[in-house]
Amino acid sequence: MELFHHSHHNYVCDLCGEKFNNNEDLIAHVRHVHHHPIVKCHECGKEFIHEKDRLHHVREEHEKKIDSRTHKWEHTQKATNPQADVDEHMRNFGDNF
């Protein structure tokens, strides 16, 4: 049985149409051949050719993670009793209340 290595060119240079197997090769090509500025994600350092792609990345990768952490935190907090809050405040501040 013969094995075939099938390569998919998923990354295409907008400027010249050259195809690449991965984003890193495309970024290197654009930087070195076209001298195009590259934008980086401030959170993880991932590089992008276009600002719109960086913004999409931030929304999809970083803001969703923040939202999910906030959402989980909200559900882990206990519902408080208003009287318990007053009692806790009194224990903490005593006569200064």
Backbone hydrogen bonds in HBPLUS format (Angstrom, degrees):
<---DONOR---> <-ACCEPTOR-->    atom                        ^
c    i                          cat <-CA-CA->   ^        H-A-AA   ^      H-
h    n   atom  resd res      DA  || num        DHA   H-A  angle D-A-AA Bond
n    s   type  num  typ     dist DA aas  dist angle  dist       angle   num
A0011-TYR N   A0020-PHE O   3.18 MM   9  5.01 159.5  2.23 158.6 153.1     1
A0020-PHE N   A0011-TYR O   2.64 MM   9  5.01 150.9  1.72 156.9 164.2     2
A0013-CYS N   A0018-GLU O   2.85 MM   5  5.33 166.4  1.87 157.6 161.8     3
A0017-GLY N   A0013-CYS O   2.83 MM   4  4.84 143.3  1.96 132.1 141.6     4
A0026-LEU N   A0022-ASN O   3.30 MM   4  6.64 157.9  2.35 146.6 152.9     5
A0027-ILE N   A0023-ASN O   2.87 MM   4  6.11 163.7  1.90 156.7 160.6     6
A0028-ALA N   A0024-GLU O   3.01 MM   4  6.23 163.5  2.04 147.2 151.5     7
A0029-HIS N   A0025-ASP O   2.94 MM   4  6.10 157.5  1.99 146.3 152.7     8
A0030-VAL N   A0026-LEU O   2.95 MM   4  6.19 169.4  1.96 158.5 160.0     9
A0031-ARG N   A0027-ILE O   2.93 MM   4  6.07 162.0  1.97 152.2 157.7    10
A0032-HIS N   A0028-ALA O   2.95 MM   4  6.01 166.4  1.97 150.7 154.3    11
A0033-VAL N   A0029-HIS O   2.74 MM   4  5.50 162.0  1.77 152.2 158.7    12
A0034-HIS N   A0030-VAL O   3.26 MM   4  5.14 135.1  2.48 112.5 124.9    13
A0036-HIS N   A0030-VAL O   3.28 MM   6  5.85 176.2  2.29 140.8 139.9    14
A0039-VAL N   A0048-PHE O   2.88 MM   9  5.24 158.8  1.93 156.8 158.8    15
A0048-PHE N   A0039-VAL O   2.74 MM   9  5.24 151.1  1.82 158.3 167.5    16
A0041-CYS N   A0046-LYS O   2.84 MM   5  5.31 153.7  1.91 150.8 159.8    17
A0045-GLY N   A0041-CYS O   2.91 MM   4  4.74 140.0  2.07 124.6 134.5    18
A0053-ASP N   A0050-HIS O   3.12 MM   3  5.38 129.4  2.39 102.1 114.4    19
A0054-ARG N   A0050-HIS O   3.24 MM   4  6.68 152.0  2.32 145.6 153.4    20
A0055-LEU N   A0051-GLU O   2.89 MM   4  6.18 162.6  1.92 157.2 161.6    21
A0056-HIS N   A0052-LYS O   3.02 MM   4  6.17 156.5  2.07 140.3 146.6    22
A0057-HIS N   A0053-ASP O   2.96 MM   4  6.13 160.5  2.00 145.3 150.8    23
A0058-VAL N   A0054-ARG O   2.92 MM   4  6.22 161.4  1.96 154.3 158.5    24
A0059-ARG N   A0055-LEU O   2.98 MM   4  6.24 166.4  2.00 152.4 155.7    25
A0060-GLU N   A0056-HIS O   2.89 MM   4  6.09 165.2  1.92 155.2 159.6    26
A0061-GLU N   A0057-HIS O   2.74 MM   4  5.68 167.1  1.75 158.4 162.3    27
A0062-HIS N   A0058-VAL O   2.98 MM   4  5.08 135.0  2.18 122.4 136.0    28
A0063-GLU N   A0058-VAL O   2.96 MM   5  6.26 163.8  1.99 163.7 165.9    29
A0066-ILE N   A0062-HIS O   3.11 MM   4  6.39 155.6  2.17 145.9 152.0    30
A0067-ASP N   A0063-GLU O   2.89 MM   4  6.10 162.6  1.92 149.0 153.9    31
A0068-SER N   A0064-LYS O   2.86 MM   4  6.05 157.6  1.90 147.5 153.5    32
A0069-ARG N   A0065-LYS O   3.01 MM   4  6.20 153.4  2.08 144.0 150.9    33
A0070-THR N   A0066-ILE O   2.95 MM   4  6.16 161.3  1.98 153.2 158.4    34
A0071-HIS N   A0067-ASP O   2.84 MM   4  5.96 162.2  1.87 149.7 155.3    35
A0072-LYS N   A0068-SER O   2.93 MM   4  6.06 160.9  1.97 144.1 149.0    36
A0073-TRP N   A0069-ARG O   2.94 MM   4  6.10 157.9  1.99 145.5 151.9    37
A0074-GLU N   A0070-THR O   2.95 MM   4  6.23 156.2  2.01 152.2 157.9    38
A0075-HIS N   A0071-HIS O   3.26 MM   4  6.57 148.7  2.36 144.4 151.8    39
A0076-THR N   A0072-LYS O   3.07 MM   4  6.30 129.9  2.33 143.4 157.1    40
A0076-THR N   A0073-TRP O   3.16 MM   3  5.16 136.5  2.36  96.2 108.4    41
A0084-ALA N   A0081-ASN O   2.93 MM   3  5.08 117.4  2.33 102.4 118.6    42
A0085-ASP N   A0081-ASN O   2.99 MM   4  6.37 147.5  2.09 153.5 163.7    43
A0086-VAL N   A0082-PRO O   3.10 MM   4  6.45 153.1  2.17 145.8 152.2    44
A0087-ASP N   A0083-GLN O   2.87 MM   4  6.14 163.4  1.90 152.6 157.2    45
A0088-GLU N   A0084-ALA O   2.89 MM   4  6.04 158.2  1.94 146.0 151.8    46
A0089-HIS N   A0085-ASP O   2.95 MM   4  6.15 156.4  2.01 144.1 150.8    47
A0090-MET N   A0086-VAL O   2.89 MM   4  6.14 155.4  1.95 150.3 157.3    48
A0091-ARG N   A0087-ASP O   2.94 MM   4  6.23 153.5  2.01 147.5 154.6    49
A0092-ASN N   A0088-GLU O   3.00 MM   4  6.24 152.5  2.07 146.2 153.7    50
A0093-PHE N   A0089-HIS O   2.82 MM   4  5.96 154.1  1.89 152.6 159.6    51
A0094-GLY N   A0090-MET O   2.63 MM   4  4.72 141.6  1.77 132.2 139.2    52
A0096-ASN N   A0093-PHE O   3.00 MM   3  5.50 155.2  2.06 143.9 142.1    53
